[in-house]
Amino acid sequence: MQLKEILNIIRKRWWLALVVVLAAMTAAFFYSIAQPKIYETSVTVQGKPAKPDENLNNTIKSEVRRLPTTLKSTDTAARIDQRGHFDLGPAAIAAKITSVPKPDEFYLLITVSDTVPERAANIANAAADIIREDNLQAVALAPDDSKIFFDKTAKAPVPDRPSTPRTNLNTAAAGALGLVIGLILIFIVDFFDTSIRTQEDVERLTGLNVLGTIPSWRGAGPVAEPVSGISRSSPVPVKRLDGAAGDAGTPPDTGQPSGIKEPRNS
């Protein structure tokens, strides 16, 4: 199939793709706005040694790798819940927290997702504070030059916009998907459509070139009963026997049946 034929198929039924695109975008938009808004914030807990020392650096790396498991524990989640008076329960608190360790950079990234932006920031800050306090308690008896410290670099900000749902992105993605489905649907409909509407359809189906066409024509006189191959709405021009112009609806009055010449006298 040539590019011209493809474009002709799309041109004939472009409205079908448009309907599918609009329907998909509308459905995605209303689905997105119906979803609960989730707000996300993060806080960084940085580890530092008391003095530059390779062994202390390795200790910080090990601790950074261990902290995600600690944050997900029931005991730590319950302490976070109690400190912030969230009254959500340990399981709900743990489900809201995601932590990513970066041992080579000596820090832990804590991300909290919640439907309330202020609560998300408070949970993140409470988690960072508990890590700092537990670390201070653990190194309290260690020599000053052998201590490591963990503390948040800054307070978790209160998010001003939801991270999900992404209404604009979802709507645009649905529009692109609807366009693909609409184009596929156009070619499916065209494949099962055997009607002939244009000169190109005739040439494509027969493999022959069209030399001419008979346009629709309406005469002024009464229209005769249609014959095979001639529709009532498209009479075919004919030439009267007396040389005057006429049409198939007004046959000449020769006294003889139409199409029979009078015998010539010898």
Stockholm file with secondary structure:
# STOCKHOLM 1.0

chainA/1-266         MQLKEILNIIRKRWWLALVVVLAAMTAAFFYSIAQPKIYETSVTVQGKPAKPDENLNNTIKSEVRRLPTTLKSTDTAARIDQRGHFDLGPAAIAAKITSVPKPDEFYLLITVSDTVPERAANIANAAADIIREDNLQAVALAPDDSKIFFDKTAKAPVPDRPSTPRTNLNTAAAGALGLVIGLILIFIVDFFDTSIRTQEDVERLTGLNVLGTIPSWRGAGPVAEPVSGISRSSPVPVKRLDGAAGDAGTPPDTGQPSGIKEPRNS
#=GR chainA/1-266 SS CCHHHHHHHHHHTHHHHHHHHHHHHHHHHHHHHHSCCBEEEEEEEEEEESSCCHHHHHHHHHHHHHHHHHHHSHHHHHHHHHHHTCCSCHHHHHHHEEEEEEGGGTEEEEEEEESSHHHHHHHHHHHHHHHHHHHHHHTTTSCGGGCEEEEESSCCCCCSSCSBCCHHHHHHHHHHHHHHHHHHHHHHHHHHCCCCCSHHHHHHHHCCCCCCCCCCCCCSSCCCCCCTTCCTTSCCEEECTTSCEEETTSCCCCSSCTTCCCCCCC
#=GC SS_cons         CCHHHHHHHHHHTHHHHHHHHHHHHHHHHHHHHHSCCBEEEEEEEEEEESSCCHHHHHHHHHHHHHHHHHHHSHHHHHHHHHHHTCCSCHHHHHHHEEEEEEGGGTEEEEEEEESSHHHHHHHHHHHHHHHHHHHHHHTTTSCGGGCEEEEESSCCCCCSSCSBCCHHHHHHHHHHHHHHHHHHHHHHHHHHCCCCCSHHHHHHHHCCCCCCCCCCCCCSSCCCCCCTTCCTTSCCEEECTTSCEEETTSCCCCSSCTTCCCCCCC
//
